[in-house]
Amino acid sequence: MKIHGFEIVFDGIEEWSDDDAEWLYEAGCDDGTPGVSNGIVKIAFGREAESFVEAVSSAMRDVGKSGVKARIARIVPDDPADRADADEFNRLIAALGRFQRADVHSWPVGRVASPVES
């Protein structure tokens, strides 16, 4: 397996609280670092997975399990080779009007798909 680097960028939140950071860690985001840079709230991940899609899907699900009150705005890959998959996630995020916590945890791992497909 490979470690995939990416950021999940959020809106609907201005900063991470200590409680948010603890909830994220307990939900499985121990491979992510929450932060704010130039007013952009994000989590930088280094997630081990078979594919970039699986890494992002599982990170999104873990964020959803955490209970933090933030909406996923976009995915930013560290590796330019992952740009096409990140763009697909970003198109889905935009089309669904931003994921909220209840939507994120219903994503299937290992493929880019809308949670409303089933």
Phi and psi restraints in degrees (range 20) as a CNS / XPLOR table:
assign (resid 1 and name C) (resid 2 and name N)
       (resid 2 and name CA) (resid 2 and name C) 1.0 -116.3 20.0 2
assign (resid 2 and name N) (resid 2 and name CA)
       (resid 2 and name C) (resid 3 and name N) 1.0 151.1 20.0 2
assign (resid 2 and name C) (resid 3 and name N)
       (resid 3 and name CA) (resid 3 and name C) 1.0 -91.2 20.0 2
assign (resid 3 and name N) (resid 3 and name CA)
       (resid 3 and name C) (resid 4 and name N) 1.0 121.7 20.0 2
assign (resid 3 and name C) (resid 4 and name N)
       (resid 4 and name CA) (resid 4 and name C) 1.0 -102.7 20.0 2
assign (resid 4 and name N) (resid 4 and name CA)
       (resid 4 and name C) (resid 5 and name N) 1.0 127.1 20.0 2
assign (resid 4 and name C) (resid 5 and name N)
       (resid 5 and name CA) (resid 5 and name C) 1.0 -99.9 20.0 2
assign (resid 5 and name N) (resid 5 and name CA)
       (resid 5 and name C) (resid 6 and name N) 1.0 133.5 20.0 2
assign (resid 5 and name C) (resid 6 and name N)
       (resid 6 and name CA) (resid 6 and name C) 1.0 -166.0 20.0 2
assign (resid 6 and name N) (resid 6 and name CA)
       (resid 6 and name C) (resid 7 and name N) 1.0 164.5 20.0 2
assign (resid 6 and name C) (resid 7 and name N)
       (resid 7 and name CA) (resid 7 and name C) 1.0 -118.4 20.0 2
assign (resid 7 and name N) (resid 7 and name CA)
       (resid 7 and name C) (resid 8 and name N) 1.0 140.8 20.0 2
assign (resid 7 and name C) (resid 8 and name N)
       (resid 8 and name CA) (resid 8 and name C) 1.0 -103.2 20.0 2
assign (resid 8 and name N) (resid 8 and name CA)
       (resid 8 and name C) (resid 9 and name N) 1.0 121.1 20.0 2
assign (resid 8 and name C) (resid 9 and name N)
       (resid 9 and name CA) (resid 9 and name C) 1.0 -100.5 20.0 2
assign (resid 9 and name N) (resid 9 and name CA)
       (resid 9 and name C) (resid 10 and name N) 1.0 140.0 20.0 2
assign (resid 9 and name C) (resid 10 and name N)
       (resid 10 and name CA) (resid 10 and name C) 1.0 -119.2 20.0 2
assign (resid 10 and name N) (resid 10 and name CA)
       (resid 10 and name C) (resid 11 and name N) 1.0 157.4 20.0 2
assign (resid 10 and name C) (resid 11 and name N)
       (resid 11 and name CA) (resid 11 and name C) 1.0 -130.4 20.0 2
assign (resid 11 and name N) (resid 11 and name CA)
       (resid 11 and name C) (resid 12 and name N) 1.0 172.0 20.0 2
assign (resid 11 and name C) (resid 12 and name N)
       (resid 12 and name CA) (resid 12 and name C) 1.0 83.4 20.0 2
assign (resid 12 and name N) (resid 12 and name CA)
       (resid 12 and name C) (resid 13 and name N) 1.0 10.3 20.0 2
assign (resid 12 and name C) (resid 13 and name N)
       (resid 13 and name CA) (resid 13 and name C) 1.0 -151.7 20.0 2
assign (resid 13 and name N) (resid 13 and name CA)
       (resid 13 and name C) (resid 14 and name N) 1.0 143.3 20.0 2
assign (resid 13 and name C) (resid 14 and name N)
       (resid 14 and name CA) (resid 14 and name C) 1.0 -101.7 20.0 2
assign (resid 14 and name N) (resid 14 and name CA)
       (resid 14 and name C) (resid 15 and name N) 1.0 -23.6 20.0 2
assign (resid 14 and name C) (resid 15 and name N)
       (resid 15 and name CA) (resid 15 and name C) 1.0 -162.7 20.0 2
assign (resid 15 and name N) (resid 15 and name CA)
       (resid 15 and name C) (resid 16 and name N) 1.0 164.3 20.0 2
assign (resid 15 and name C) (resid 16 and name N)
       (resid 16 and name CA) (resid 16 and name C) 1.0 -91.4 20.0 2
assign (resid 16 and name N) (resid 16 and name CA)
       (resid 16 and name C) (resid 17 and name N) 1.0 133.6 20.0 2
assign (resid 16 and name C) (resid 17 and name N)
       (resid 17 and name CA) (resid 17 and name C) 1.0 -86.9 20.0 2
assign (resid 17 and name N) (resid 17 and name CA)
       (resid 17 and name C) (resid 18 and name N) 1.0 166.2 20.0 2
assign (resid 17 and name C) (resid 18 and name N)
       (resid 18 and name CA) (resid 18 and name C) 1.0 -60.5 20.0 2
assign (resid 18 and name N) (resid 18 and name CA)
       (resid 18 and name C) (resid 19 and name N) 1.0 -37.5 20.0 2
assign (resid 18 and name C) (resid 19 and name N)
       (resid 19 and name CA) (resid 19 and name C) 1.0 -63.3 20.0 2
assign (resid 19 and name N) (resid 19 and name CA)
       (resid 19 and name C) (resid 20 and name N) 1.0 -43.4 20.0 2
assign (resid 19 and name C) (resid 20 and name N)
       (resid 20 and name CA) (resid 20 and name C) 1.0 -56.4 20.0 2
assign (resid 20 and name N) (resid 20 and name CA)
       (resid 20 and name C) (resid 21 and name N) 1.0 -47.9 20.0 2
assign (resid 20 and name C) (resid 21 and name N)
       (resid 21 and name CA) (resid 21 and name C) 1.0 -60.9 20.0 2
assign (resid 21 and name N) (resid 21 and name CA)
       (resid 21 and name C) (resid 22 and name N) 1.0 -41.2 20.0 2
assign (resid 21 and name C) (resid 22 and name N)
       (resid 22 and name CA) (resid 22 and name C) 1.0 -66.1 20.0 2
assign (resid 22 and name N) (resid 22 and name CA)
       (resid 22 and name C) (resid 23 and name N) 1.0 -44.0 20.0 2
assign (resid 22 and name C) (resid 23 and name N)
       (resid 23 and name CA) (resid 23 and name C) 1.0 -63.8 20.0 2
assign (resid 23 and name N) (resid 23 and name CA)
       (resid 23 and name C) (resid 24 and name N) 1.0 -41.1 20.0 2
assign (resid 23 and name C) (resid 24 and name N)
       (resid 24 and name CA) (resid 24 and name C) 1.0 -61.3 20.0 2
assign (resid 24 and name N) (resid 24 and name CA)
       (resid 24 and name C) (resid 25 and name N) 1.0 -45.6 20.0 2
assign (resid 24 and name C) (resid 25 and name N)
       (resid 25 and name CA) (resid 25 and name C) 1.0 -60.5 20.0 2
assign (resid 25 and name N) (resid 25 and name CA)
       (resid 25 and name C) (resid 26 and name N) 1.0 -47.4 20.0 2
assign (resid 25 and name C) (resid 26 and name N)
       (resid 26 and name CA) (resid 26 and name C) 1.0 -66.2 20.0 2
assign (resid 26 and name N) (resid 26 and name CA)
       (resid 26 and name C) (resid 27 and name N) 1.0 -25.6 20.0 2
assign (resid 26 and name C) (resid 27 and name N)
       (resid 27 and name CA) (resid 27 and name C) 1.0 -84.0 20.0 2
assign (resid 27 and name N) (resid 27 and name CA)
       (resid 27 and name C) (resid 28 and name N) 1.0 -2.2 20.0 2
assign (resid 27 and name C) (resid 28 and name N)
       (resid 28 and name CA) (resid 28 and name C) 1.0 111.6 20.0 2
assign (resid 28 and name N) (resid 28 and name CA)
       (resid 28 and name C) (resid 29 and name N) 1.0 6.7 20.0 2
assign (resid 28 and name C) (resid 29 and name N)
       (resid 29 and name CA) (resid 29 and name C) 1.0 -93.4 20.0 2
assign (resid 29 and name N) (resid 29 and name CA)
       (resid 29 and name C) (resid 30 and name N) 1.0 35.0 20.0 2
assign (resid 29 and name C) (resid 30 and name N)
       (resid 30 and name CA) (resid 30 and name C) 1.0 -70.9 20.0 2
assign (resid 30 and name N) (resid 30 and name CA)
       (resid 30 and name C) (resid 31 and name N) 1.0 -9.9 20.0 2
assign (resid 30 and name C) (resid 31 and name N)
       (resid 31 and name CA) (resid 31 and name C) 1.0 -100.7 20.0 2
assign (resid 31 and name N) (resid 31 and name CA)
       (resid 31 and name C) (resid 32 and name N) 1.0 14.7 20.0 2
assign (resid 31 and name C) (resid 32 and name N)
       (resid 32 and name CA) (resid 32 and name C) 1.0 -123.0 20.0 2
assign (resid 32 and name N) (resid 32 and name CA)
       (resid 32 and name C) (resid 33 and name N) 1.0 150.9 20.0 2
assign (resid 32 and name C) (resid 33 and name N)
       (resid 33 and name CA) (resid 33 and name C) 1.0 -120.4 20.0 2
assign (resid 33 and name N) (resid 33 and name CA)
       (resid 33 and name C) (resid 34 and name N) 1.0 108.0 20.0 2
assign (resid 33 and name C) (resid 34 and name N)
       (resid 34 and name CA) (resid 34 and name C) 1.0 -70.7 20.0 2
assign (resid 34 and name N) (resid 34 and name CA)
       (resid 34 and name C) (resid 35 and name N) 1.0 142.8 20.0 2
assign (resid 34 and name C) (resid 35 and name N)
       (resid 35 and name CA) (resid 35 and name C) 1.0 -163.8 20.0 2
assign (resid 35 and name N) (resid 35 and name CA)
       (resid 35 and name C) (resid 36 and name N) 1.0 172.8 20.0 2
assign (resid 35 and name C) (resid 36 and name N)
       (resid 36 and name CA) (resid 36 and name C) 1.0 -133.2 20.0 2
assign (resid 36 and name N) (resid 36 and name CA)
       (resid 36 and name C) (resid 37 and name N) 1.0 129.9 20.0 2
assign (resid 36 and name C) (resid 37 and name N)
       (resid 37 and name CA) (resid 37 and name C) 1.0 -137.1 20.0 2
assign (resid 37 and name N) (resid 37 and name CA)
       (resid 37 and name C) (resid 38 and name N) 1.0 120.9 20.0 2
assign (resid 37 and name C) (resid 38 and name N)
       (resid 38 and name CA) (resid 38 and name C) 1.0 53.3 20.0 2
assign (resid 38 and name N) (resid 38 and name CA)
       (resid 38 and name C) (resid 39 and name N) 1.0 39.4 20.0 2
assign (resid 38 and name C) (resid 39 and name N)
       (resid 39 and name CA) (resid 39 and name C) 1.0 79.7 20.0 2
assign (resid 39 and name N) (resid 39 and name CA)
       (resid 39 and name C) (resid 40 and name N) 1.0 1.5 20.0 2
assign (resid 39 and name C) (resid 40 and name N)
       (resid 40 and name CA) (resid 40 and name C) 1.0 -97.7 20.0 2
assign (resid 40 and name N) (resid 40 and name CA)
       (resid 40 and name C) (resid 41 and name N) 1.0 119.7 20.0 2
assign (resid 40 and name C) (resid 41 and name N)
       (resid 41 and name CA) (resid 41 and name C) 1.0 -91.6 20.0 2
assign (resid 41 and name N) (resid 41 and name CA)
       (resid 41 and name C) (resid 42 and name N) 1.0 128.3 20.0 2
assign (resid 41 and name C) (resid 42 and name N)
       (resid 42 and name CA) (resid 42 and name C) 1.0 -154.0 20.0 2
assign (resid 42 and name N) (resid 42 and name CA)
       (resid 42 and name C) (resid 43 and name N) 1.0 169.2 20.0 2
assign (resid 42 and name C) (resid 43 and name N)
       (resid 43 and name CA) (resid 43 and name C) 1.0 -126.9 20.0 2
assign (resid 43 and name N) (resid 43 and name CA)
       (resid 43 and name C) (resid 44 and name N) 1.0 125.4 20.0 2
assign (resid 43 and name C) (resid 44 and name N)
       (resid 44 and name CA) (resid 44 and name C) 1.0 -92.9 20.0 2
assign (resid 44 and name N) (resid 44 and name CA)
       (resid 44 and name C) (resid 45 and name N) 1.0 121.4 20.0 2
assign (resid 44 and name C) (resid 45 and name N)
       (resid 45 and name CA) (resid 45 and name C) 1.0 -109.5 20.0 2
assign (resid 45 and name N) (resid 45 and name CA)
       (resid 45 and name C) (resid 46 and name N) 1.0 148.3 20.0 2
assign (resid 45 and name C) (resid 46 and name N)
       (resid 46 and name CA) (resid 46 and name C) 1.0 -128.9 20.0 2
assign (resid 46 and name N) (resid 46 and name CA)
       (resid 46 and name C) (resid 47 and name N) 1.0 86.7 20.0 2
assign (resid 46 and name C) (resid 47 and name N)
       (resid 47 and name CA) (resid 47 and name C) 1.0 -107.7 20.0 2
assign (resid 47 and name N) (resid 47 and name CA)
       (resid 47 and name C) (resid 48 and name N) 1.0 129.6 20.0 2
assign (resid 47 and name C) (resid 48 and name N)
       (resid 48 and name CA) (resid 48 and name C) 1.0 -81.4 20.0 2
assign (resid 48 and name N) (resid 48 and name CA)
       (resid 48 and name C) (resid 49 and name N) 1.0 127.7 20.0 2
assign (resid 48 and name C) (resid 49 and name N)
       (resid 49 and name CA) (resid 49 and name C) 1.0 -165.5 20.0 2
assign (resid 49 and name N) (resid 49 and name CA)
       (resid 49 and name C) (resid 50 and name N) 1.0 165.9 20.0 2
assign (resid 49 and name C) (resid 50 and name N)
       (resid 50 and name CA) (resid 50 and name C) 1.0 -67.2 20.0 2
assign (resid 50 and name N) (resid 50 and name CA)
       (resid 50 and name C) (resid 51 and name N) 1.0 -32.6 20.0 2
assign (resid 50 and name C) (resid 51 and name N)
       (resid 51 and name CA) (resid 51 and name C) 1.0 -143.5 20.0 2
assign (resid 51 and name N) (resid 51 and name CA)
       (resid 51 and name C) (resid 52 and name N) 1.0 163.7 20.0 2
assign (resid 51 and name C) (resid 52 and name N)
       (resid 52 and name CA) (resid 52 and name C) 1.0 -60.9 20.0 2
assign (resid 52 and name N) (resid 52 and name CA)
       (resid 52 and name C) (resid 53 and name N) 1.0 -43.3 20.0 2
assign (resid 52 and name C) (resid 53 and name N)
       (resid 53 and name CA) (resid 53 and name C) 1.0 -60.1 20.0 2
assign (resid 53 and name N) (resid 53 and name CA)
       (resid 53 and name C) (resid 54 and name N) 1.0 -44.5 20.0 2
assign (resid 53 and name C) (resid 54 and name N)
       (resid 54 and name CA) (resid 54 and name C) 1.0 -64.3 20.0 2
assign (resid 54 and name N) (resid 54 and name CA)
       (resid 54 and name C) (resid 55 and name N) 1.0 -40.6 20.0 2
assign (resid 54 and name C) (resid 55 and name N)
       (resid 55 and name CA) (resid 55 and name C) 1.0 -61.9 20.0 2
assign (resid 55 and name N) (resid 55 and name CA)
       (resid 55 and name C) (resid 56 and name N) 1.0 -48.4 20.0 2
assign (resid 55 and name C) (resid 56 and name N)
       (resid 56 and name CA) (resid 56 and name C) 1.0 -67.4 20.0 2
assign (resid 56 and name N) (resid 56 and name CA)
       (resid 56 and name C) (resid 57 and name N) 1.0 -42.9 20.0 2
assign (resid 56 and name C) (resid 57 and name N)
       (resid 57 and name CA) (resid 57 and name C) 1.0 -59.2 20.0 2
assign (resid 57 and name N) (resid 57 and name CA)
       (resid 57 and name C) (resid 58 and name N) 1.0 -45.2 20.0 2
assign (resid 57 and name C) (resid 58 and name N)
       (resid 58 and name CA) (resid 58 and name C) 1.0 -70.1 20.0 2
assign (resid 58 and name N) (resid 58 and name CA)
       (resid 58 and name C) (resid 59 and name N) 1.0 -34.8 20.0 2
assign (resid 58 and name C) (resid 59 and name N)
       (resid 59 and name CA) (resid 59 and name C) 1.0 -65.3 20.0 2
assign (resid 59 and name N) (resid 59 and name CA)
       (resid 59 and name C) (resid 60 and name N) 1.0 -42.4 20.0 2
assign (resid 59 and name C) (resid 60 and name N)
       (resid 60 and name CA) (resid 60 and name C) 1.0 -62.7 20.0 2
assign (resid 60 and name N) (resid 60 and name CA)
       (resid 60 and name C) (resid 61 and name N) 1.0 -40.6 20.0 2
assign (resid 60 and name C) (resid 61 and name N)
       (resid 61 and name CA) (resid 61 and name C) 1.0 -65.2 20.0 2
assign (resid 61 and name N) (resid 61 and name CA)
       (resid 61 and name C) (resid 62 and name N) 1.0 -42.1 20.0 2
assign (resid 61 and name C) (resid 62 and name N)
       (resid 62 and name CA) (resid 62 and name C) 1.0 -64.1 20.0 2
assign (resid 62 and name N) (resid 62 and name CA)
       (resid 62 and name C) (resid 63 and name N) 1.0 -40.3 20.0 2
assign (resid 62 and name C) (resid 63 and name N)
       (resid 63 and name CA) (resid 63 and name C) 1.0 -59.5 20.0 2
assign (resid 63 and name N) (resid 63 and name CA)
       (resid 63 and name C) (resid 64 and name N) 1.0 -43.1 20.0 2
assign (resid 63 and name C) (resid 64 and name N)
       (resid 64 and name CA) (resid 64 and name C) 1.0 -61.3 20.0 2
assign (resid 64 and name N) (resid 64 and name CA)
       (resid 64 and name C) (resid 65 and name N) 1.0 -38.3 20.0 2
assign (resid 64 and name C) (resid 65 and name N)
       (resid 65 and name CA) (resid 65 and name C) 1.0 -68.6 20.0 2
assign (resid 65 and name N) (resid 65 and name CA)
       (resid 65 and name C) (resid 66 and name N) 1.0 -22.6 20.0 2
assign (resid 65 and name C) (resid 66 and name N)
       (resid 66 and name CA) (resid 66 and name C) 1.0 -69.2 20.0 2
assign (resid 66 and name N) (resid 66 and name CA)
       (resid 66 and name C) (resid 67 and name N) 1.0 -29.1 20.0 2
assign (resid 66 and name C) (resid 67 and name N)
       (resid 67 and name CA) (resid 67 and name C) 1.0 87.4 20.0 2
assign (resid 67 and name N) (resid 67 and name CA)
       (resid 67 and name C) (resid 68 and name N) 1.0 5.1 20.0 2
assign (resid 67 and name C) (resid 68 and name N)
       (resid 68 and name CA) (resid 68 and name C) 1.0 -66.3 20.0 2
assign (resid 68 and name N) (resid 68 and name CA)
       (resid 68 and name C) (resid 69 and name N) 1.0 146.3 20.0 2
assign (resid 68 and name C) (resid 69 and name N)
       (resid 69 and name CA) (resid 69 and name C) 1.0 -96.2 20.0 2
assign (resid 69 and name N) (resid 69 and name CA)
       (resid 69 and name C) (resid 70 and name N) 1.0 72.2 20.0 2
assign (resid 69 and name C) (resid 70 and name N)
       (resid 70 and name CA) (resid 70 and name C) 1.0 -142.9 20.0 2
assign (resid 70 and name N) (resid 70 and name CA)
       (resid 70 and name C) (resid 71 and name N) 1.0 151.5 20.0 2
assign (resid 70 and name C) (resid 71 and name N)
       (resid 71 and name CA) (resid 71 and name C) 1.0 -104.2 20.0 2
assign (resid 71 and name N) (resid 71 and name CA)
       (resid 71 and name C) (resid 72 and name N) 1.0 139.0 20.0 2
assign (resid 71 and name C) (resid 72 and name N)
       (resid 72 and name CA) (resid 72 and name C) 1.0 -74.4 20.0 2
assign (resid 72 and name N) (resid 72 and name CA)
       (resid 72 and name C) (resid 73 and name N) 1.0 125.9 20.0 2
assign (resid 72 and name C) (resid 73 and name N)
       (resid 73 and name CA) (resid 73 and name C) 1.0 -99.2 20.0 2
assign (resid 73 and name N) (resid 73 and name CA)
       (resid 73 and name C) (resid 74 and name N) 1.0 -40.0 20.0 2
assign (resid 73 and name C) (resid 74 and name N)
       (resid 74 and name CA) (resid 74 and name C) 1.0 -168.9 20.0 2
assign (resid 74 and name N) (resid 74 and name CA)
       (resid 74 and name C) (resid 75 and name N) 1.0 165.7 20.0 2
assign (resid 74 and name C) (resid 75 and name N)
       (resid 75 and name CA) (resid 75 and name C) 1.0 -113.5 20.0 2
assign (resid 75 and name N) (resid 75 and name CA)
       (resid 75 and name C) (resid 76 and name N) 1.0 134.1 20.0 2
assign (resid 75 and name C) (resid 76 and name N)
       (resid 76 and name CA) (resid 76 and name C) 1.0 -124.2 20.0 2
assign (resid 76 and name N) (resid 76 and name CA)
       (resid 76 and name C) (resid 77 and name N) 1.0 111.8 20.0 2
assign (resid 76 and name C) (resid 77 and name N)
       (resid 77 and name CA) (resid 77 and name C) 1.0 -78.6 20.0 2
assign (resid 77 and name N) (resid 77 and name CA)
       (resid 77 and name C) (resid 78 and name N) 1.0 148.0 20.0 2
assign (resid 77 and name C) (resid 78 and name N)
       (resid 78 and name CA) (resid 78 and name C) 1.0 -74.9 20.0 2
assign (resid 78 and name N) (resid 78 and name CA)
       (resid 78 and name C) (resid 79 and name N) 1.0 -38.2 20.0 2
assign (resid 78 and name C) (resid 79 and name N)
       (resid 79 and name CA) (resid 79 and name C) 1.0 -95.6 20.0 2
assign (resid 79 and name N) (resid 79 and name CA)
       (resid 79 and name C) (resid 80 and name N) 1.0 121.3 20.0 2
assign (resid 79 and name C) (resid 80 and name N)
       (resid 80 and name CA) (resid 80 and name C) 1.0 -56.2 20.0 2
assign (resid 80 and name N) (resid 80 and name CA)
       (resid 80 and name C) (resid 81 and name N) 1.0 -23.9 20.0 2
assign (resid 80 and name C) (resid 81 and name N)
       (resid 81 and name CA) (resid 81 and name C) 1.0 -64.9 20.0 2
assign (resid 81 and name N) (resid 81 and name CA)
       (resid 81 and name C) (resid 82 and name N) 1.0 -20.6 20.0 2
assign (resid 81 and name C) (resid 82 and name N)
       (resid 82 and name CA) (resid 82 and name C) 1.0 -93.1 20.0 2
assign (resid 82 and name N) (resid 82 and name CA)
       (resid 82 and name C) (resid 83 and name N) 1.0 4.3 20.0 2
assign (resid 82 and name C) (resid 83 and name N)
       (resid 83 and name CA) (resid 83 and name C) 1.0 -58.4 20.0 2
assign (resid 83 and name N) (resid 83 and name CA)
       (resid 83 and name C) (resid 84 and name N) 1.0 -42.1 20.0 2
assign (resid 83 and name C) (resid 84 and name N)
       (resid 84 and name CA) (resid 84 and name C) 1.0 -63.6 20.0 2
assign (resid 84 and name N) (resid 84 and name CA)
       (resid 84 and name C) (resid 85 and name N) 1.0 -42.9 20.0 2
assign (resid 84 and name C) (resid 85 and name N)
       (resid 85 and name CA) (resid 85 and name C) 1.0 -66.8 20.0 2
assign (resid 85 and name N) (resid 85 and name CA)
       (resid 85 and name C) (resid 86 and name N) 1.0 -40.1 20.0 2
assign (resid 85 and name C) (resid 86 and name N)
       (resid 86 and name CA) (resid 86 and name C) 1.0 -63.6 20.0 2
assign (resid 86 and name N) (resid 86 and name CA)
       (resid 86 and name C) (resid 87 and name N) 1.0 -40.2 20.0 2
assign (resid 86 and name C) (resid 87 and name N)
       (resid 87 and name CA) (resid 87 and name C) 1.0 -61.7 20.0 2
assign (resid 87 and name N) (resid 87 and name CA)
       (resid 87 and name C) (resid 88 and name N) 1.0 -37.0 20.0 2
assign (resid 87 and name C) (resid 88 and name N)
       (resid 88 and name CA) (resid 88 and name C) 1.0 -65.1 20.0 2
assign (resid 88 and name N) (resid 88 and name CA)
       (resid 88 and name C) (resid 89 and name N) 1.0 -44.9 20.0 2
assign (resid 88 and name C) (resid 89 and name N)
       (resid 89 and name CA) (resid 89 and name C) 1.0 -57.5 20.0 2
assign (resid 89 and name N) (resid 89 and name CA)
       (resid 89 and name C) (resid 90 and name N) 1.0 -45.6 20.0 2
assign (resid 89 and name C) (resid 90 and name N)
       (resid 90 and name CA) (resid 90 and name C) 1.0 -65.3 20.0 2
assign (resid 90 and name N) (resid 90 and name CA)
       (resid 90 and name C) (resid 91 and name N) 1.0 -35.8 20.0 2
assign (resid 90 and name C) (resid 91 and name N)
       (resid 91 and name CA) (resid 91 and name C) 1.0 -64.2 20.0 2
assign (resid 91 and name N) (resid 91 and name CA)
       (resid 91 and name C) (resid 92 and name N) 1.0 -42.1 20.0 2
assign (resid 91 and name C) (resid 92 and name N)
       (resid 92 and name CA) (resid 92 and name C) 1.0 -65.9 20.0 2
assign (resid 92 and name N) (resid 92 and name CA)
       (resid 92 and name C) (resid 93 and name N) 1.0 -41.8 20.0 2
assign (resid 92 and name C) (resid 93 and name N)
       (resid 93 and name CA) (resid 93 and name C) 1.0 -59.7 20.0 2
assign (resid 93 and name N) (resid 93 and name CA)
       (resid 93 and name C) (resid 94 and name N) 1.0 -46.5 20.0 2
assign (resid 93 and name C) (resid 94 and name N)
       (resid 94 and name CA) (resid 94 and name C) 1.0 -65.0 20.0 2
assign (resid 94 and name N) (resid 94 and name CA)
       (resid 94 and name C) (resid 95 and name N) 1.0 -42.8 20.0 2
assign (resid 94 and name C) (resid 95 and name N)
       (resid 95 and name CA) (resid 95 and name C) 1.0 -64.6 20.0 2
assign (resid 95 and name N) (resid 95 and name CA)
       (resid 95 and name C) (resid 96 and name N) 1.0 -33.3 20.0 2
assign (resid 95 and name C) (resid 96 and name N)
       (resid 96 and name CA) (resid 96 and name C) 1.0 -91.7 20.0 2
assign (resid 96 and name N) (resid 96 and name CA)
       (resid 96 and name C) (resid 97 and name N) 1.0 8.1 20.0 2
assign (resid 96 and name C) (resid 97 and name N)
       (resid 97 and name CA) (resid 97 and name C) 1.0 70.9 20.0 2
assign (resid 97 and name N) (resid 97 and name CA)
       (resid 97 and name C) (resid 98 and name N) 1.0 31.0 20.0 2
assign (resid 97 and name C) (resid 98 and name N)
       (resid 98 and name CA) (resid 98 and name C) 1.0 81.6 20.0 2
assign (resid 98 and name N) (resid 98 and name CA)
       (resid 98 and name C) (resid 99 and name N) 1.0 131.6 20.0 2
assign (resid 98 and name C) (resid 99 and name N)
       (resid 99 and name CA) (resid 99 and name C) 1.0 -75.3 20.0 2
assign (resid 99 and name N) (resid 99 and name CA)
       (resid 99 and name C) (resid 100 and name N) 1.0 140.1 20.0 2
assign (resid 99 and name C) (resid 100 and name N)
       (resid 100 and name CA) (resid 100 and name C) 1.0 -110.3 20.0 2
assign (resid 100 and name N) (resid 100 and name CA)
       (resid 100 and name C) (resid 101 and name N) 1.0 168.5 20.0 2
assign (resid 100 and name C) (resid 101 and name N)
       (resid 101 and name CA) (resid 101 and name C) 1.0 -49.0 20.0 2
assign (resid 101 and name N) (resid 101 and name CA)
       (resid 101 and name C) (resid 102 and name N) 1.0 -43.8 20.0 2
assign (resid 101 and name C) (resid 102 and name N)
       (resid 102 and name CA) (resid 102 and name C) 1.0 -65.3 20.0 2
assign (resid 102 and name N) (resid 102 and name CA)
       (resid 102 and name C) (resid 103 and name N) 1.0 -29.5 20.0 2
assign (resid 102 and name C) (resid 103 and name N)
       (resid 103 and name CA) (resid 103 and name C) 1.0 -77.1 20.0 2
assign (resid 103 and name N) (resid 103 and name CA)
       (resid 103 and name C) (resid 104 and name N) 1.0 -37.8 20.0 2
assign (resid 103 and name C) (resid 104 and name N)
       (resid 104 and name CA) (resid 104 and name C) 1.0 -62.1 20.0 2
assign (resid 104 and name N) (resid 104 and name CA)
       (resid 104 and name C) (resid 105 and name N) 1.0 -44.7 20.0 2
assign (resid 104 and name C) (resid 105 and name N)
       (resid 105 and name CA) (resid 105 and name C) 1.0 -72.7 20.0 2
assign (resid 105 and name N) (resid 105 and name CA)
       (resid 105 and name C) (resid 106 and name N) 1.0 -8.5 20.0 2
assign (resid 105 and name C) (resid 106 and name N)
       (resid 106 and name CA) (resid 106 and name C) 1.0 -90.3 20.0 2
assign (resid 106 and name N) (resid 106 and name CA)
       (resid 106 and name C) (resid 107 and name N) 1.0 1.0 20.0 2
assign (resid 106 and name C) (resid 107 and name N)
       (resid 107 and name CA) (resid 107 and name C) 1.0 -72.0 20.0 2
assign (resid 107 and name N) (resid 107 and name CA)
       (resid 107 and name C) (resid 108 and name N) 1.0 135.0 20.0 2
assign (resid 107 and name C) (resid 108 and name N)
       (resid 108 and name CA) (resid 108 and name C) 1.0 -73.9 20.0 2
assign (resid 108 and name N) (resid 108 and name CA)
       (resid 108 and name C) (resid 109 and name N) 1.0 142.4 20.0 2
assign (resid 108 and name C) (resid 109 and name N)
       (resid 109 and name CA) (resid 109 and name C) 1.0 -78.9 20.0 2
assign (resid 109 and name N) (resid 109 and name CA)
       (resid 109 and name C) (resid 110 and name N) 1.0 141.3 20.0 2
assign (resid 109 and name C) (resid 110 and name N)
       (resid 110 and name CA) (resid 110 and name C) 1.0 95.4 20.0 2
assign (resid 110 and name N) (resid 110 and name CA)
       (resid 110 and name C) (resid 111 and name N) 1.0 4.0 20.0 2
assign (resid 110 and name C) (resid 111 and name N)
       (resid 111 and name CA) (resid 111 and name C) 1.0 -155.7 20.0 2
assign (resid 111 and name N) (resid 111 and name CA)
       (resid 111 and name C) (resid 112 and name N) 1.0 153.8 20.0 2
assign (resid 111 and name C) (resid 112 and name N)
       (resid 112 and name CA) (resid 112 and name C) 1.0 -89.5 20.0 2
assign (resid 112 and name N) (resid 112 and name CA)
       (resid 112 and name C) (resid 113 and name N) 1.0 114.3 20.0 2
assign (resid 112 and name C) (resid 113 and name N)
       (resid 113 and name CA) (resid 113 and name C) 1.0 -156.2 20.0 2
assign (resid 113 and name N) (resid 113 and name CA)
       (resid 113 and name C) (resid 114 and name N) 1.0 153.7 20.0 2
assign (resid 113 and name C) (resid 114 and name N)
       (resid 114 and name CA) (resid 114 and name C) 1.0 -74.7 20.0 2
assign (resid 114 and name N) (resid 114 and name CA)
       (resid 114 and name C) (resid 115 and name N) 1.0 139.6 20.0 2
assign (resid 114 and name C) (resid 115 and name N)
       (resid 115 and name CA) (resid 115 and name C) 1.0 -67.3 20.0 2
assign (resid 115 and name N) (resid 115 and name CA)
       (resid 115 and name C) (resid 116 and name N) 1.0 -8.8 20.0 2
assign (resid 115 and name C) (resid 116 and name N)
       (resid 116 and name CA) (resid 116 and name C) 1.0 -97.0 20.0 2
assign (resid 116 and name N) (resid 116 and name CA)
       (resid 116 and name C) (resid 117 and name N) 1.0 6.6 20.0 2
assign (resid 116 and name C) (resid 117 and name N)
       (resid 117 and name CA) (resid 117 and name C) 1.0 -67.0 20.0 2
assign (resid 117 and name N) (resid 117 and name CA)
       (resid 117 and name C) (resid 118 and name N) 1.0 -35.3 20.0 2
